[in-house]
């Protein structure tokens, strides 16, 4: 692949175009290799397959690294699949098939603990007797440091207007004045994203989404959870959890100096989730007009989040 050969000579361009440094890509591909081999073996041995193992047309891209680069290039730039095919000397249908095969493996390889991290931590915390939780909290955090403090917020991505009137009304966001998809994340004070909600129509309010997902209850009661003013009422529904909420200005009244100071302090801590959302939006598939199937959007979102967590856990200095 001439594109890879050219990128290898320009490390800074490599990262800007693909979202990963060369060394990080090599680590990711090494993790994905056994997953890819297992998936291919399963595909070739399925009962409905009519060709013998090894039969059929071979992939035009010779290595898994080249396939991963193609997927990263697609989601970082979000060019059309047809144009990407011309760039890599592939048919559009081949591009589409490879993306669908590689995408599910990215999350598993980039952040293997992402799916089970919260559930496993919550289960372990629940085993600690109630009268011992205060004393054992610091010990617990040594194993799960990202659960000391998290900030939660939602983001919207634009999607096409459906031709069906009922569907288009469902996805129309009055806040954004466009048809959109909404996804919520929770980021720890370290910058690691520890939870991603399901993706819902943009018309659904942030507070309703967090209630549907029961996001607060995913965390131990002693985890500090920070929210903005759009989540009013969340404390009443989760009295056992440590929730810090931006104080909303009451109609006809001014915030007191203490309330303003508390809000500033909360905003300074919550900036971590804003930075996380900013990093997510650098992948143009999640920042521009989404052209794909709505059912696949959440898988793409989670894969991008896993890549960001992977970069955080595997820093490489040039």
N, C-alpha and C positions, 0 to 999 in steps of 0.2 A: 504494500500500500504506500504509494508515493506521499500521501498526506502525512502518514505516520513518520516516514523518513524525514520529511521537512520539519514536522513539529519537534522531533527529537533534537534538532539542532537549535531550537529556540525555546528554552524552558519557561520563560515568562509567557510567551504566546500559548504554550502547551496548557498552562493553568487557566489562562483567560478563556480559551476556546472550549476546553473540556471540563473545567471546574475542579480538576485534581492535578496535583503535581505528578511528574513522571514516576517518581518513587512510590507515591501513594497508589497510582494505578497498578503498578506491578504487585504491590501487596494485595490489592483488591482482587486482581485476576488470579493470584495464587490461591486465595480463599474460595473463589468461585469455581475453580477447575474441578474439584471433586463433585460439587453440586451439579455442574454442567454434564460431567460424564455420567452421573447417576440418572439425570433427567433424560439424556440421550439414550441410555441403555433401556430405560423404561419405555420410551417412545418406540424404539425399534422392536421391542418384544411384546408390544400390546397385541391382544387377540385379534383385533380388527385389521391389523397390518397384513397386506397381501404379498409384499415383496420380502425376499430373504434379507436377513440382517446384513447390512453393508451395501444393499442394493439401492437404486434410486439416484437422483441427481445430488451431487456433492455441493457443499456450501462454497460460494465464490470467495468468501473471506477465509483465509487459510487457518488463522489462529483465533482462539478465544479472545485474546487481547484486542485484535482488530474488531471483533464483534462488539466488545464492550465499548471501545472507542466510538463506534458507529452510534450506539445507543446514547452515550454521553453527549456526543456532538448534536444529536437530534434534540435532546431535551434541554441542552444548554442554549442552543440557538433557535430551536423550534422552526427550522426551515421545513418546507414540504418534503414528504417522503420521496416524491418524484425527483425533486432537485437533489436530495441527498443521494439517491440512486445514480443520477448522472455524475455526481461528484466522485462516487466510489465504484463506478462501473457495475452497478447492480440494477436489476429490474425493481420497480416499486413494490411489487408483490413480495419479492425476496426481502426487501427492507422491512416491510410490515411483519412478515413471519418471524424474522430474527428478533425484532424488537419485542414481540409478544413472548418469545422464548427466553430472552435474556432478562427482561424487566423483573419478573418475579424472583429471580435469583439474586438481584442486587441487594434487596433488603436483608435477605438471609445471610449474605456474605459480609455486607458492610457493617451491620449491627445485629449480630445473632441474638443478643439479649433483649432487643427492643420489644418483641412480642410478649415476653414473659416477665420483664423486669418489674413492673408495678405489681402484678398479681403475686409474684414470688415474694416481694418485699412485704406486701400487705399480709400475706399468710404468715410470714415469719414474725412480723410485729404482733399479730393476733395471738401468737403462742406465749408471749410475755405476759405474766399475770398483771392485772390492773394496778395493784399496789406497787409493782416493781418498774413500771414503764418510765416513770420520771428518772429514776436512777440508771436505768438501762438504755436510755435514749442515746446518749453519747456513744455507747458501745455499739448500738445498732447502726448509727451513722458512720462508723468506721467501715462498715461493710456496704452501706448504701448512702454515700455522702451526698448524692444528688437529691436526696429527699429531705434535706434540711430546710430548703426554701424553694418554692416554685412560683412562677408567674404564668397566668393563663390569659389567652386572648384568641380571637377568631380573625380569619382573613377571608376575603372574597376574591374569586377569580371569574372573569367574564366568560360566558359561554354563548352559543348561538341561540337566537330566539326560535322557539319551536313553532311549527306551522299550526299545531293544535292549540286552540285558544285556552283551554283549561290548563294545559301543560305550561304554556308561556306565562300565564298569570302566576302559576306556582313558583316559577323560577325568577320572577321579576323582583328585583331588590329596590324598594323605595328609597333606601339610603344611598345606593350607588347609581340609581336611575338607569339601570341596565339589567339584563338577565345574567345571573351569576350563580356560582357554586360556593358554599361556605364550609370551611373546615377550621376546627379549633385545635390549638396546640398548647401544651404546658412545657415551659422551659425551666430548667433548674438554674440556680445562681451561677453555675459554672458555664452556662451556655448550652449544655446538652439538652436536647428535646427528649422528654421522657414519655410523652403521651400525644397521640394524634387521634382526633375523633373521627367518626364516619363523616362523609361529605353529604351535605344536605342542600336543598334549594336556598338561594340567597334571601328569600322572603322570610325565612325563619329567624327569629330574634336570637341574639347571643345567649340570653338568659334561658330561653326555651331549649336551645341546643344543649347547654350544660346540664339542664334538668333531665333531658332525654338520655344523655350519655351517663348520667350519675358520675360525672367526672370528679367531683369533690371526694366522693366515697372511695375512689380508687387509691387515694393516698392515706397513709397513717394519720390519726387524729392530731398528732403533734407536729406534722409538717406545716410550715407556714405557707399559706396559699394566698397569693396577691391577685387582685382583680381591679379593673377600672370601674367607673361609675355606671356602666351599662349592665352590671350584674346585681342591681339592687334587689334585696330580698333573699339573697343566697345564704346569708347568715341565719335567718330564721328557719330555713329548711335544713340546715346542717349545724345545729347548735353545738355538737361535740367536736367540731373541727376548728382549727386555728385559722381564721380567715381575716385578711386585712383588705378592706374595701375603700376605694376612693370616696370621700365624703361629698355627697351631691349637694349642690346649692339649692336651698328651698326657695320657692317662688316668693318674691317680694322681700327676701332677706339676703344678707351678706354673710359669707363665711367668716367665722371668728379668726383672729391671728393664729390660734392654736390649730384650728382645722386646716388652714392654709399650710401651715408648717408640716402637719401630718400628711397632707396630700403631696407635698413636695418630696417628703421622705419616701413615700410609697412609690411615687413616679421614678425616683432615682433607682429604686430596687427593681421596679417593673420594666425598666429599659431593656433588660436582658431579653425579654420576649419580643420586644420591638426589633431588636437587632437580629434575633433568630428569624423573624418573619422577613426582614430585609434580605437575609442570606438566601432564604427560600426563593424569593422573587427574582434572584439573579439567574435562576433557571427560567428561561422565557416561556417554557411550556406552562408555568404556573403564574406568569405575570401578564401575558398578553391574552388575546382571544383564544380560548381553548377550542380546538377543532375536532377533537376525538370523541369517543363514546363516553358518556357520563359515567357509566358503570366502571370504567377503567381509571377515572380521575383519581380516586382515593389511593389506588395502588401506585400510581405515579407519584402522588404527593408523599406517601410513606417511603418510597424508594429514595426520593430526593432528601427527605429528612434523615434517612439512614446514612446517606452519603455525607451529609453535614456532620453527623455524629462520628462517622468514620474519620473524617478530616480532623476533627477535634481530638480524637483519641490517638491519631497517628500523625502528629506534626512532623514536617520535614523541612529542614532549613537548607536553603540553597547556598 
